[in-house]
Amino acid sequence: MGLGDKVRNKAQEMGGKAKEATGNATDNEDLQREGHADQAQANAKQAGEKVKDTVGDVRDRMDDERDR
């Protein structure tokens, strides 16, 4: 996963936490849900990027083994 993607995903997650906290403080259920949804979306993106990274690592190891 690229560094830019990591930063954007983390920023989305942190923004979601802030929205949720603001919603909690103001008893705004819509803002709470929106914050929670932002966090879930960011976490899903992060999980997808980790899968891509793992597949790339496995492919690299297989290439290394084949080259030996």
N, C-alpha and C positions, 0 to 999 in steps of 0.2 A: 504494500500500500504506500502510495506517495505521501510525503510529509504534508503537502497541501491538503490532501484528503483527510489526513488524521486531524489536522488543525480545524478544518471546516466541520468535521463530524463532532469533535470535542466542543467547538463553539456552539453548535446546535444543541448538544446535550446540556451544556451549561446554561444556555438561554432558556431551554425548557425547564430546567430546575428553577431558574429565576422567575419565570412565569408562574410555575406551580406555587412557589413560595408566596408570590404576590397575591395569587388567587386565594391561597390559604389565609393570608393576613387580612384580606378584604372580603372574605366569604363570597368570592366570585367563582362559582362552580365552572362556568365556561372557561375562564382563564386557567383554572386548575386542570381541566381536561385537556386544554390546548397545550399546556406545559408538559403534561404527562405524555401526550401524543408526540410532541417534539422529541422528548427523550427516547421514546420507543423507536421512533424513526431513526434517530442518530445511532442507537445501539444496534439496530438491524443493519444499517450501512456498515458499521464497524465490524460486525460479525461477517458480513459478506466479503469485506476486504481482507479479513483474516483468513478466510477460506482460500481466496485467491493467492495470498502470500504462501499458505501452506502448500497449495498445488504447485506453485512455482518452486518452492524449496524441494519438494519431492522430485519434480522434473529435473532440477539441477543435480540432485544426488544420483538419479538414474543415469544422467548423461556422464557424470564423473565415473560411475561404475563401468559404464560401457566403454569409456575411453581407456580404462586400465588394461 
